[in-house]
């Protein structure tokens, strides 16, 4: 799918590698100027350099999404460099710790909630009011099917993603009359650095062996197909065509046109 994103400005968190890099690059390929943020300046500078080398516009600014002052500074610098943000991709995430409650460290568990919930909250607090003022904006929270089912020994990740889905629903309802569409998506299974970290994690091997087996079953061809579908989903949702689906949790197998027809009927 192609989309005309010329004149649009996107901010992608966790943009230094993996899914964030994929989404930043596809947005840039369609003409959007892209602000890239992550904790590693070197990683986001590499992605920015790749985008610029292909004729795109990119700006790299490091920030920890769980630190409000850093988020606010990153947004200010991004808008000064590229213009007002009208596309926000909340992608930063972590899958650890693994294990049952009573075994895992509650503070480490809480740090996962901070990344998945507080980070998007800080980001949306910083950019959504401006979107509403201008009457246009799109927010995508990169969530997971794990947020919709009970997966033993993965509460740190699953509870965070479940809450992130619900947060998207609330913001969508609050801003529906102001032209801001908010979505939560399952990105599909793509063999990224996070997947490699999970495969190599002794704790994951101990506590979520079925998840490890599933990741090992994914072929490069399946991963590539999932990557292409993720790119398509992102472009579809920021195009404006599917704004009536705002507030929905969407999966790669969903047919957005059919959902739109059902919503409008």
ZILINTA-V438929 format. One record per pair of residues at least 6 apart in sequence whose ideal C-beta (glycine too) atoms are under 6 Angstrom apart, sorted by the first residue. I is the first residue (numbers start at 1). J is the second residue. Records with the same first field share a line. If there is no record, write none. Layout:
# ZILINTA-V438929
I = J ; J
This chain:
# ZILINTA-V438929
1 = 232 ; 235
3 = 30 ; 235 ; 239
5 = 30 ; 31 ; 32
6 = 31
8 = 32 ; 86 ; 87
9 = 33 ; 82 ; 83 ; 85 ; 86
10 = 27 ; 32 ; 34 ; 87
11 = 35 ; 78 ; 85 ; 88
12 = 20 ; 23 ; 24 ; 36 ; 89
13 = 37 ; 65 ; 90 ; 91 ; 92
14 = 20 ; 38 ; 91 ; 92
15 = 24 ; 36 ; 38 ; 44
16 = 38 ; 40 ; 43 ; 44
17 = 43 ; 193
18 = 192 ; 193 ; 194
19 = 91 ; 187
20 = 91
21 = 47
22 = 227
23 = 89 ; 234
24 = 34 ; 36
26 = 231
27 = 34
28 = 34 ; 51 ; 56
33 = 57 ; 82
34 = 58
35 = 59 ; 78 ; 82
36 = 44 ; 47 ; 48 ; 60
37 = 61 ; 63 ; 74
38 = 44
39 = 64
41 = 62
44 = 60
45 = 60
48 = 58 ; 60
51 = 58
52 = 58
59 = 78 ; 81 ; 82
61 = 74 ; 77 ; 78
63 = 70 ; 71 ; 74
64 = 70
65 = 71 ; 92 ; 119
66 = 114 ; 118 ; 119
68 = 122
71 = 122 ; 123 ; 126
72 = 126
75 = 126 ; 127
84 = 130
85 = 127
86 = 131 ; 136 ; 137
87 = 138 ; 238
88 = 127 ; 139
89 = 140
90 = 120 ; 123 ; 141
91 = 142
92 = 115 ; 119
93 = 115 ; 116
94 = 112 ; 115
95 = 157 ; 198
97 = 104 ; 108 ; 156
98 = 153 ; 203 ; 204 ; 207 ; 208
99 = 153 ; 207
100 = 153
109 = 156
112 = 156 ; 160
113 = 160
116 = 160 ; 164
117 = 160 ; 163 ; 164
120 = 141 ; 164
124 = 171
131 = 137 ; 180
132 = 175 ; 178 ; 180
135 = 179
136 = 179
137 = 180
138 = 181 ; 238
139 = 182
140 = 183 ; 185 ; 237
141 = 164 ; 168 ; 184
142 = 187
143 = 161 ; 164 ; 165 ; 184
144 = 161 ; 186
145 = 186
146 = 157 ; 158 ; 161
147 = 158 ; 161 ; 162 ; 165
151 = 158
153 = 207 ; 208
154 = 208
165 = 184 ; 249
168 = 182 ; 184
169 = 247
171 = 182
172 = 182 ; 246 ; 247
181 = 243 ; 246
182 = 246
183 = 237
184 = 249
185 = 250
186 = 251
187 = 230
188 = 226 ; 229 ; 230 ; 252
189 = 218 ; 226
190 = 223 ; 226 ; 227
191 = 223
195 = 215
198 = 204
199 = 215
205 = 212
229 = 252
236 = 242 ; 256
242 = 256 ; 260
244 = 260 ; 263
245 = 259
